[in-house]
Amino acid sequence: MPQYVIYARKSTESEDRQVLSIDSQIRELKSLATHQGVTIGDVLTESKSAKEPGRPIFNDLMRRVRRGQVRGIVTWKMDRLARNHLDTGQVLQALADGHL
């Protein structure tokens, strides 16, 4: 059965210093999921900038979405998922195709 997944990312670059730590993101997202009655099946974390395509954890997540293994992604902000056009397009296409 498809599951909901938490995806938490924090860039190691200086511009993201204001973003919550990965642990803080996970804690807040688990609380939000519990409040909304959403069961989380997996927690994925990545410490890499999203300015350029090529994040391995994100790419694996999107493969799982296309295969129907992931029903939804819970993330702190949209920019935790995508900050470049290719990744944004993958997320938007998954939404348009009804995979998310």
All heavy atoms as an XYZ file, in Angstrom:
796
protein
N       0.846     -1.187      0.000
C       0.000      0.000      0.000
C       0.885      1.243      0.000
O       1.863      1.324      0.745
C      -0.883     -0.017      1.235
C      -1.746      1.180      1.369
S      -2.875      0.966      2.758
C      -3.559      2.566      2.801
N       0.560      2.234     -0.823
C       1.353      3.468     -0.840
C       1.361      4.140      0.528
O       0.398      4.070      1.278
C       0.632      4.337     -1.866
C      -0.161      3.401     -2.694
C      -0.520      2.263     -1.793
N       2.446      4.774      0.828
C       2.626      5.387      2.135
C       2.921      6.881      2.013
O       3.248      7.371      0.945
C       3.774      4.705      2.858
C       5.109      4.809      2.111
C       6.220      4.056      2.796
O       6.142      3.725      3.963
N       7.282      3.781      2.070
N       2.792      7.564      3.141
C       3.233      8.953      3.238
C       4.672      8.946      3.727
O       5.056      8.130      4.569
C       2.359      9.743      4.210
C       1.007     10.080      3.645
C      -0.060      9.205      3.781
C       0.806     11.268      2.952
C      -1.299      9.503      3.249
C      -0.433     11.579      2.417
C      -1.478     10.693      2.571
O      -2.707     10.991      2.043
N       5.456      9.852      3.174
C       6.881      9.918      3.477
C       7.216     11.332      3.919
O       6.766     12.303      3.310
C       7.710      9.547      2.217
C       9.184      9.778      2.440
C       7.438      8.108      1.809
N       8.015     11.429      4.971
C       8.586     12.726      5.354
C       9.890     12.893      4.590
O      10.706     11.975      4.543
C       8.845     12.799      6.876
C       7.519     12.970      7.629
C       9.811     13.942      7.220
C       7.654     12.974      9.141
N      10.068     14.059      3.978
C      11.327     14.395      3.318
C      11.847     15.668      3.965
O      11.211     16.724      3.887
C      11.143     14.613      1.811
C      12.434     15.007      1.119
C      13.355     14.033      0.754
C      12.726     16.330      0.865
C      14.550     14.386      0.141
C      13.905     16.700      0.243
C      14.817     15.727     -0.123
O      16.001     16.091     -0.722
N      12.986     15.558      4.635
C      13.606     16.709      5.293
C      14.980     16.936      4.667
O      15.760     15.998      4.507
C      13.742     16.456      6.793
N      15.241     18.186      4.322
C      16.523     18.522      3.703
C      17.043     19.822      4.290
O      16.278     20.736      4.574
C      16.348     18.694      2.185
C      17.666     19.047      1.482
C      17.441     19.338      0.015
N      16.667     20.562     -0.201
C      17.171     21.794     -0.132
N      18.438     22.005      0.171
N      16.393     22.844     -0.351
N      18.334     19.862      4.454
C      18.996     21.101      4.834
C      20.266     21.198      4.016
O      21.070     20.271      4.002
C      19.334     21.138      6.314
C      20.031     22.436      6.717
C      19.829     22.729      8.156
C      20.582     23.906      8.680
N      20.504     25.120      7.930
N      20.396     22.282      3.312
C      21.589     22.499      2.522
C      22.766     22.763      3.445
O      22.613     23.312      4.534
C      21.391     23.706      1.601
O      22.583     23.980      0.900
N      23.918     22.394      3.003
C      25.128     22.691      3.771
C      25.675     24.062      3.411
O      26.674     24.494      3.948
C      26.204     21.623      3.501
O      26.452     21.566      2.087
C      25.755     20.268      4.001
N      25.005     24.761      2.501
C      25.463     26.073      2.069
C      24.938     27.168      2.991
O      23.891     27.044      3.599
C      25.024     26.328      0.631
C      25.659     25.330     -0.318
C      25.215     25.526     -1.748
O      24.522     26.516     -2.049
O      25.573     24.674     -2.569
N      25.636     28.273      3.059
C      25.352     29.341      4.019
C      23.972     29.960      3.874
O      23.407     30.422      4.849
C      26.415     30.432      3.905
O      26.405     30.995      2.617
N      23.400     30.000      2.669
C      22.117     30.670      2.469
C      20.981     30.019      3.245
O      19.973     30.643      3.506
C      21.761     30.690      0.991
C      21.362     29.307      0.501
C      21.212     29.235     -0.978
O      22.164     29.559     -1.679
O      20.132     28.834     -1.408
N      21.116     28.763      3.607
C      20.044     28.041      4.284
C      20.185     28.054      5.803
O      19.564     27.272      6.487
C      20.003     26.582      3.804
C      19.154     26.414      2.553
O      18.504     27.399      2.165
O      19.139     25.318      2.004
N      20.970     28.949      6.338
C      21.194     28.970      7.786
C      19.923     29.233      8.577
O      19.819     28.868      9.723
C      22.251     30.008      8.147
C      23.633     29.547      7.716
C      24.684     30.499      8.171
N      25.943     30.090      7.568
C      27.076     30.674      7.769
N      27.135     31.737      8.550
N      28.165     30.248      7.193
N      18.945     29.867      7.962
C      17.705     30.189      8.652
C      16.726     29.011      8.685
O      15.739     29.052      9.383
C      17.019     31.383      7.974
C      17.843     32.651      7.986
C      18.127     33.143      9.390
O      17.271     33.067     10.264
N      19.331     33.632      9.621
N      16.997     27.973      7.918
C      16.098     26.825      7.826
C      16.252     25.961      9.068
O      17.340     25.816      9.615
C      16.430     26.007      6.554
C      15.600     24.740      6.488
C      16.201     26.849      5.318
N      15.139     25.374      9.505
C      15.186     24.469     10.650
C      16.148     23.328     10.395
O      16.285     22.864      9.269
C      13.804     23.858     10.897
C      12.711     24.728     11.482
C      11.418     23.921     11.600
C      13.105     25.244     12.846
N      16.778     22.843     11.452
C      17.635     21.677     11.319
C      16.799     20.494     10.845
O      15.570     20.489     10.963
C      18.284     21.344     12.665
O      17.309     20.825     13.560
N      17.455     19.485     10.329
C      16.736     18.296      9.865
C      15.954     17.673     11.017
O      14.785     17.314     10.856
C      17.710     17.298      9.213
C      18.152     17.839      7.847
C      17.066     15.928      9.060
C      19.175     16.999      7.122
N      16.574     17.540     12.181
C      15.875     16.965     13.332
C      14.641     17.785     13.709
O      13.591     17.224     14.029
C      16.805     16.842     14.542
C      17.864     15.767     14.365
O      17.672     14.860     13.520
O      18.879     15.823     15.081
N      14.763     19.100     13.667
C      13.614     19.967     13.984
C      12.512     19.820     12.942
O      11.327     19.786     13.292
C      14.052     21.430     14.055
O      14.950     21.630     15.113
N      12.896     19.738     11.665
C      11.902     19.538     10.609
C      11.146     18.233     10.846
O       9.905     18.200     10.779
C      12.568     19.478      9.235
C      13.107     20.803      8.741
C      13.804     20.657      7.409
O      13.262     20.075      6.473
N      15.019     21.185      7.317
N      11.878     17.162     11.128
C      11.254     15.851     11.339
C      10.303     15.893     12.525
O       9.170     15.408     12.445
C      12.316     14.756     11.508
C      13.066     14.546     10.186
C      11.690     13.444     11.991
C      14.305     13.682     10.313
N      10.739     16.490     13.609
C       9.896     16.585     14.804
C       8.598     17.331     14.494
O       7.505     16.880     14.837
C      10.684     17.269     15.922
C      10.050     17.233     17.279
C      10.951     17.734     18.403
N      11.841     18.843     18.083
C      13.149     18.717     17.813
N      13.728     17.537     17.832
N      13.898     19.776     17.539
N       8.698     18.472     13.828
C       7.519     19.266     13.478
C       6.614     18.518     12.498
O       5.385     18.547     12.625
C       7.937     20.606     12.871
C       8.606     21.545     13.844
C       7.661     22.059     14.911
O       6.466     22.257     14.619
O       8.123     22.273     16.040
N       7.201     17.856     11.519
C       6.411     17.154     10.508
C       5.710     15.934     11.086
O       4.569     15.634     10.712
C       7.294     16.771      9.325
C       7.828     17.965      8.524
C       8.885     17.512      7.530
C       6.704     18.720      7.832
N       6.358     15.227     12.002
C       5.696     14.094     12.663
C       4.511     14.583     13.489
O       3.448     13.955     13.493
C       6.681     13.330     13.543
C       7.603     12.427     12.755
C       8.517     11.644     13.686
C       9.352     10.644     12.912
N      10.251      9.872     13.794
N       4.692     15.705     14.159
C       3.605     16.279     14.944
C       2.446     16.685     14.030
O       1.281     16.415     14.331
C       4.119     17.487     15.727
O       3.077     18.124     16.408
N       2.753     17.327     12.921
C       1.736     17.728     11.958
C       0.996     16.504     11.410
O      -0.233     16.494     11.321
C       2.368     18.509     10.809
C       1.440     18.888      9.662
C       0.385     19.881     10.117
C       2.243     19.455      8.503
N       1.733     15.465     11.058
C       1.121     14.250     10.513
C       0.186     13.615     11.534
O      -0.933     13.213     11.198
C       2.210     13.257     10.092
N       0.616     13.552     12.781
C      -0.232     12.994     13.835
C      -1.504     13.817     13.980
O      -2.609     13.269     14.051
C       0.537     12.951     15.173
O       1.680     12.101     15.009
C      -0.332     12.433     16.298
N      -1.358     15.130     13.994
C      -2.512     16.029     14.120
C      -3.492     15.855     12.960
O      -4.704     15.958     13.135
C      -2.017     17.474     14.205
C      -3.103     18.480     14.340
N      -3.968     18.522     15.407
C      -3.480     19.500     13.516
C      -4.821     19.512     15.244
N      -4.551     20.119     14.107
N      -2.965     15.579     11.760
C      -3.805     15.423     10.566
C      -4.277     13.982     10.369
O      -5.006     13.703      9.416
C      -3.027     15.873      9.324
C      -2.706     17.343      9.303
C      -3.940     18.211      9.188
O      -4.891     17.869      8.504
N      -3.941     19.333      9.881
N      -3.829     13.073     11.237
C      -4.229     11.670     11.116
C      -3.533     10.937      9.989
O      -4.058      9.962      9.450
N      -2.349     11.393      9.621
C      -1.574     10.780      8.535
C      -0.498      9.882      9.136
O       0.273     10.315      9.988
C      -0.913     11.872      7.654
C       0.020     11.266      6.630
C      -1.980     12.721      6.989
N      -0.451      8.636      8.682
C       0.568      7.704      9.138
C       1.783      7.809      8.231
O       1.672      7.688      7.008
C       0.027      6.253      9.113
O      -1.124      6.193      9.947
C       1.067      5.273      9.601
N       2.926      8.029      8.834
C       4.181      8.166      8.090
C       4.846      6.796      7.990
O       5.068      6.127      8.990
C       5.131      9.164      8.792
C       4.484     10.552      8.895
C       6.479      9.231      8.082
C       4.159     11.205      7.574
N       5.165      6.396      6.766
C       5.787      5.099      6.548
C       7.290      5.157      6.469
O       7.975      4.145      6.667
N       7.852      6.335      6.178
C       9.300      6.439      6.014
C       9.712      7.888      6.237
O       8.938      8.808      5.969
C       9.686      6.008      4.597
C      11.128      5.556      4.457
O      11.875      5.579      5.460
O      11.507      5.165      3.337
N      10.921      8.069      6.727
C      11.496      9.396      6.909
C      12.794      9.443      6.118
O      13.700      8.651      6.362
C      11.777      9.704      8.405
C      12.472     11.045      8.553
C      10.490      9.666      9.213
N      12.850     10.356      5.158
C      14.034     10.510      4.318
C      14.694     11.844      4.624
O      14.006     12.855      4.759
C      13.646     10.463      2.840
C      12.879      9.229      2.383
C      12.459      9.383      0.930
C      13.706      7.980      2.578
N      16.008     11.830      4.716
C      16.745     13.063      4.982
C      17.868     13.210      3.963
O      18.412     12.228      3.462
C      17.349     13.074      6.395
O      18.299     12.029      6.527
C      16.261     12.924      7.454
N      18.192     14.469      3.703
C      19.260     14.753      2.756
C      19.929     16.055      3.156
O      19.265     17.019      3.505
C      18.670     14.853      1.341
C      19.665     14.770      0.244
C      19.045     14.221     -1.025
O      17.932     14.644     -1.397
O      19.685     13.362     -1.641
N      21.244     16.067      3.112
C      22.023     17.269      3.410
C      22.754     17.672      2.138
O      23.926     17.363      1.950
C      23.025     17.003      4.535
O      22.369     16.739      5.731
N      22.023     18.336      1.262
C      22.581     18.719     -0.027
C      21.756     19.866     -0.592
O      20.550     19.908     -0.422
C      22.527     17.512     -0.972
C      23.219     17.710     -2.295
C      23.455     16.356     -2.941
C      23.984     16.430     -4.346
N      25.024     17.325     -4.645
N      22.398     20.753     -1.267
C      21.696     21.863     -1.907
C      20.767     21.341     -2.994
O      21.059     20.353     -3.663
C      22.706     22.827     -2.533
O      22.035     23.815     -3.284
N      19.652     22.032     -3.174
C      18.703     21.671     -4.228
C      18.784     22.650     -5.405
O      17.928     22.629     -6.280
C      17.287     21.639     -3.657
N      19.803     23.486     -5.424
C      19.936     24.437     -6.530
C      20.148     23.728     -7.856
O      19.684     24.181     -8.883
C      21.118     25.375     -6.289
C      20.834     26.492     -5.342
C      22.039     27.398     -5.299
C      21.838     28.540     -4.360
N      23.021     29.402     -4.323
N      20.860     22.622     -7.828
C      21.149     21.844     -9.027
C      20.504     20.466     -8.902
O      20.433     19.918     -7.805
C      22.665     21.670     -9.195
C      23.438     22.971     -9.298
C      23.195     23.703    -10.597
O      22.904     23.035    -11.609
O      23.272     24.941    -10.599
N      20.067     19.880    -10.022
C      19.543     18.508     -9.977
C      20.644     17.531     -9.549
O      21.827     17.827     -9.671
C      19.137     18.240    -11.428
C      19.027     19.578    -12.073
C      19.972     20.478    -11.345
N      20.213     16.373     -9.052
C      21.199     15.337     -8.754
C      21.234     14.882     -7.314
O      22.194     14.245     -6.897
N      20.191     15.177     -6.534
C      20.170     14.690     -5.154
C      19.717     13.225     -5.152
O      18.616     12.915     -5.579
C      19.212     15.536     -4.304
C      19.715     16.950     -4.069
C      18.659     17.808     -3.409
N      17.584     18.059     -4.373
C      16.316     18.150     -4.048
N      15.918     17.992     -2.798
N      15.403     18.388     -4.969
N      20.545     12.315     -4.649
C      20.210     10.891     -4.723
C      18.959     10.491     -3.941
O      18.150      9.691     -4.434
C      21.441     10.174     -4.169
C      22.415     11.210     -3.770
C      21.881     12.557     -4.135
N      18.766     11.017     -2.750
C      17.599     10.646     -1.940
C      16.324     11.172     -2.600
O      15.325     10.464     -2.707
C      17.723     11.169     -0.489
C      19.020     10.693      0.171
C      16.500     10.804      0.337
C      19.147      9.201      0.337
N      16.349     12.417     -3.059
C      15.197     12.992     -3.753
C      14.873     12.189     -5.004
O      13.716     11.879     -5.281
C      15.455     14.461     -4.117
C      14.378     15.050     -4.976
C      13.197     15.498     -4.403
C      14.531     15.134     -6.352
C      12.182     16.028     -5.193
C      13.526     15.662     -7.148
C      12.349     16.103     -6.565
N      15.893     11.856     -5.783
C      15.661     11.095     -7.016
C      15.045      9.735     -6.713
O      14.133      9.288     -7.421
C      16.961     10.943     -7.806
C      17.422     12.258     -8.404
O      16.638     13.183     -8.597
N      18.700     12.354     -8.684
N      15.510      9.072     -5.665
C      14.919      7.790     -5.269
C      13.468      7.977     -4.827
O      12.599      7.175     -5.173
C      15.738      7.150     -4.147
C      15.182      5.794     -3.763
O      15.105      4.901     -4.646
O      14.802      5.618     -2.587
N      13.200      9.047     -4.082
C      11.834      9.354     -3.651
C      10.917      9.510     -4.862
O       9.825      8.948     -4.908
C      11.820     10.622     -2.798
C      10.457     11.206     -2.441
C       9.621     10.209     -1.632
C      10.632     12.513     -1.678
N      11.349     10.252     -5.856
C      10.509     10.471     -7.034
C      10.324      9.178     -7.832
O       9.260      8.952     -8.403
C      11.082     11.593     -7.909
C      11.044     12.971     -7.233
S       9.439     13.413     -6.488
C       8.375     13.423     -7.918
N      11.321      8.304     -7.852
C      11.161      6.987     -8.484
C      10.076      6.190     -7.774
O       9.233      5.557     -8.399
C      12.490      6.221     -8.418
C      13.121      5.955     -9.753
C      14.365      5.088     -9.696
N      15.319      5.363     -8.632
C      16.245      6.309     -8.665
N      16.366      7.086     -9.716
N      17.070      6.480     -7.652
N      10.104      6.238     -6.444
C       9.081      5.542     -5.641
C       7.689      6.129     -5.890
O       6.705      5.394     -5.941
C       9.450      5.616     -4.162
C      10.669      4.765     -3.825
C      11.202      5.016     -2.440
N      10.222      4.743     -1.401
C      10.410      5.029     -0.123
N      11.548      5.575      0.288
N       9.483      4.757      0.757
N       7.614      7.446     -6.065
C       6.329      8.089     -6.370
C       5.804      7.565     -7.708
O       4.640      7.167     -7.821
C       6.470      9.635     -6.404
C       5.253     10.285     -7.033
C       6.716     10.177     -4.997
N       6.659      7.557     -8.735
C       6.232      7.094    -10.064
C       5.799      5.632    -10.044
O       4.913      5.230    -10.794
C       7.353      7.301    -11.085
C       7.552      8.759    -11.472
C       8.519      8.929    -12.625
N       9.851      8.420    -12.359
C      10.824      9.105    -11.753
N      10.593     10.338    -11.333
N      12.005      8.577    -11.557
N       6.396      4.820     -9.183
C       6.048      3.391     -9.076
C       4.781      3.155     -8.247
O       4.334      2.035     -8.108
C       7.200      2.622     -8.445
C       8.418      2.516     -9.328
C       9.507      1.752     -8.624
N      10.707      1.722     -9.436
C      11.924      1.576     -8.959
N      12.117      1.428     -7.655
N      12.954      1.561     -9.765
N       4.258      4.226     -7.662
C       3.048      4.094     -6.861
C       3.309      3.623     -5.441
O       2.389      3.210     -4.743
N       4.546      3.713     -4.977
C       4.906      3.272     -3.637
C       4.732      4.372     -2.594
O       4.770      4.100     -1.402
C       6.367      2.781     -3.622
C       6.602      1.601     -4.533
C       8.081      1.296     -4.728
O       8.926      2.178     -4.615
N       8.377      0.051     -5.034
N       4.588      5.606     -3.048
C       4.437      6.760     -2.149
C       3.141      7.485     -2.516
O       2.928      7.833     -3.672
C       5.641      7.721     -2.264
C       5.400      8.998     -1.486
C       6.920      7.031     -1.804
N       2.304      7.671     -1.526
C       1.014      8.358     -1.728
C       1.152      9.864     -1.570
O       0.458     10.642     -2.218
C       0.014      7.821     -0.711
C      -1.339      8.439     -0.804
C      -2.267      7.790      0.167
N      -3.582      8.401      0.064
C      -4.577      8.093      0.836
N      -4.446      7.180      1.762
N      -5.731      8.689      0.695
N       2.027     10.291     -0.668
C       2.195     11.716     -0.424
C       3.513     12.004      0.263
O       4.093     11.139      0.908
N       3.975     13.233      0.107
C       5.230     13.689      0.709
C       4.905     14.801      1.693
O       4.224     15.773      1.351
C       6.195     14.228     -0.360
C       6.477     13.156     -1.425
C       7.494     14.713      0.288
C       7.181     13.694     -2.655
N       5.389     14.656      2.912
C       5.223     15.676      3.941
C       6.580     16.351      4.086
O       7.584     15.695      4.388
C       4.773     15.050      5.279
C       4.564     16.131      6.330
C       3.504     14.221      5.094
N       6.617     17.658      3.845
C       7.877     18.388      3.901
C       7.651     19.753      4.541
O       6.526     20.250      4.583
C       8.495     18.506      2.489
O       9.836     18.976      2.586
C       7.682     19.411      1.597
N       8.717     20.346      5.047
C       8.622     21.609      5.774
C       8.142     22.735      4.875
O       7.245     23.496      5.221
C       9.979     21.945      6.393
C       9.970     23.205      7.188
C      10.620     24.359      6.892
C       9.254     23.441      8.400
N      10.352     25.306      7.847
C       9.519     24.772      8.794
C       8.421     22.673      9.185
C       8.976     25.330      9.931
C       7.881     23.246     10.330
C       8.162     24.554     10.691
N       8.750     22.880      3.697
C       8.372     23.889      2.707
C       8.649     23.308      1.336
O       9.485     22.426      1.186
C       9.244     25.155      2.855
C       8.891     26.033      4.021
C       9.818     27.225      4.180
C      10.109     27.977      2.921
N      10.980     29.133      3.132
N       7.964     23.815      0.342
C       8.165     23.310     -1.019
C       9.630     23.399     -1.444
O      10.131     22.537     -2.149
C       7.271     24.081     -1.993
C       7.373     23.641     -3.425
S       6.921     21.928     -3.629
C       7.286     21.738     -5.360
N      10.339     24.428     -0.982
C      11.731     24.547     -1.411
C      12.642     23.488     -0.792
O      13.787     23.349     -1.167
C      12.277     25.957     -1.198
C      12.569     26.302      0.249
O      12.265     25.505      1.159
O      13.104     27.402      0.473
N      12.136     22.715      0.159
C      12.894     21.570      0.663
C      12.898     20.468     -0.395
O      13.819     19.686     -0.473
C      12.321     21.005      1.963
C      12.301     21.968      3.144
C      13.677     22.475      3.553
N      14.064     23.631      2.774
C      15.307     24.023      2.566
N      16.323     23.382      3.066
N      15.574     25.084      1.842
N      11.845     20.415     -1.220
C      11.770     19.419     -2.286
C      12.511     19.881     -3.534
O      13.278     19.121     -4.109
C      10.305     19.149     -2.677
C       9.494     18.268     -1.764
C       8.065     18.154     -2.277
C      10.117     16.896     -1.630
N      12.264     21.090     -3.963
C      12.792     21.505     -5.258
C      13.137     22.984     -5.288
O      12.328     23.808     -4.876
C      11.769     21.201     -6.346
N      14.338     23.269     -5.812
C      14.743     24.652     -6.029
C      15.331     24.822     -7.422
O      15.945     25.826     -7.727
C      15.773     25.077     -4.978
C      15.151     25.205     -3.609
C      16.054     25.882     -2.632
N      16.345     27.241     -3.070
C      17.490     27.860     -2.827
N      18.441     27.262     -2.150
N      17.693     29.078     -3.241
N      15.183     23.800     -8.246
C      15.630     23.902     -9.631
C      14.493     23.439    -10.528
O      13.559     22.782    -10.087
C      16.922     23.098     -9.863
C      16.702     21.609     -9.677
O      16.085     20.964    -10.517
N      17.200     21.055     -8.575
N      14.548     23.799    -11.780
C      13.433     23.539    -12.688
C      13.176     22.051    -12.922
O      12.010     21.630    -13.006
C      13.658     24.247    -14.024
C      13.667     25.731    -13.898
N      12.584     26.451    -13.471
C      14.657     26.628    -14.117
C      12.883     27.739    -13.442
N      14.137     27.872    -13.820
N      14.213     21.249    -13.025
C      14.027     19.825    -13.281
C      13.294     19.151    -12.122
O      12.312     18.423    -12.331
C      15.375     19.141    -13.525
C      15.313     17.643    -13.839
C      14.542     17.402    -15.125
C      16.716     17.077    -13.945
N      13.743     19.388    -10.903
C      13.099     18.778     -9.739
C      11.675     19.303     -9.549
O      10.760     18.546     -9.226
C      13.921     19.025     -8.472
C      15.263     18.305     -8.484
O      15.483     17.453     -9.374
O      16.098     18.605     -7.614
N      11.492     20.605     -9.771
C      10.150     21.182     -9.676
C       9.222     20.521    -10.689
O       8.084     20.164    -10.372
C      10.185     22.704     -9.909
O      11.022     23.305     -8.919
C       8.796     23.315     -9.828
N       9.727     20.311    -11.893
C       8.936     19.663    -12.931
C       8.539     18.243    -12.553
O       7.416     17.806    -12.827
N       9.449     17.509    -11.903
C       9.122     16.142    -11.478
C       7.975     16.131    -10.474
O       7.055     15.315    -10.562
C      10.347     15.467    -10.847
C      11.426     15.089    -11.815
C      12.495     14.279    -11.119
O      12.278     13.125    -10.773
N      13.648     14.904    -10.907
N       8.040     17.048     -9.522
C       6.991     17.125     -8.499
C       5.669     17.542     -9.144
O       4.618     16.925     -8.903
C       7.378     18.103     -7.365
C       6.219     18.315     -6.404
C       8.609     17.590     -6.616
N       5.705     18.565     -9.982
C       4.477     19.028    -10.643
C       3.887     17.960    -11.553
O       2.666     17.780    -11.602
C       4.754     20.312    -11.435
C       5.061     21.553    -10.605
C       5.443     22.719    -11.511
C       3.902     21.912     -9.707
N       4.737     17.220    -12.272
C       4.236     16.166    -13.150
C       3.607     15.033    -12.350
O       2.561     14.491    -12.723
C       5.367     15.606    -14.030
C       4.857     14.725    -15.149
C       3.981     15.487    -16.128
O       4.371     16.542    -16.641
N       2.786     14.978    -16.392
N       4.215     14.687    -11.207
C       3.640     13.654    -10.343
C       2.260     14.086     -9.831
O       1.338     13.280     -9.749
C       4.571     13.352     -9.168
N       2.117     15.369     -9.502
C       0.811     15.887     -9.082
C      -0.185     15.834    -10.239
O      -1.324     15.397    -10.068
C       0.958     17.330     -8.579
C       1.617     17.500     -7.212
C       2.011     18.960     -6.997
C       0.693     17.028     -6.115
N       0.235     16.279    -11.416
C      -0.650     16.294    -12.585
C      -1.099     14.885    -12.974
O      -2.240     14.686    -13.402
C       0.044     16.973    -13.766
N      -0.214     13.917    -12.810
C      -0.524     12.536    -13.161
C      -1.299     11.800    -12.072
O      -1.664     10.642    -12.247
C       0.763     11.752    -13.450
C       1.469     12.234    -14.710
O       0.838     12.932    -15.535
O       2.670     11.900    -14.870
N      -1.535     12.464    -10.946
C      -2.283     11.857     -9.856
C      -1.471     10.873     -9.018
O      -2.038     10.081     -8.275
N      -0.142     10.938     -9.125
C       0.706     10.060     -8.315
C       0.870     10.590     -6.891
O       1.228      9.831     -5.989
C       2.084      9.890     -8.954
C       2.051      9.168    -10.263
N       1.649      7.860    -10.390
C       2.350      9.585    -11.520
C       1.717      7.494    -11.660
N       2.124      8.524    -12.363
N       0.657     11.872     -6.717
C       0.724     12.491     -5.378
C      -0.603     13.143     -5.077
O      -1.269     13.652     -5.941
C       1.826     13.561     -5.325
C       3.244     13.086     -5.289
C       4.205     14.271     -5.405
C       3.548     12.318     -4.026
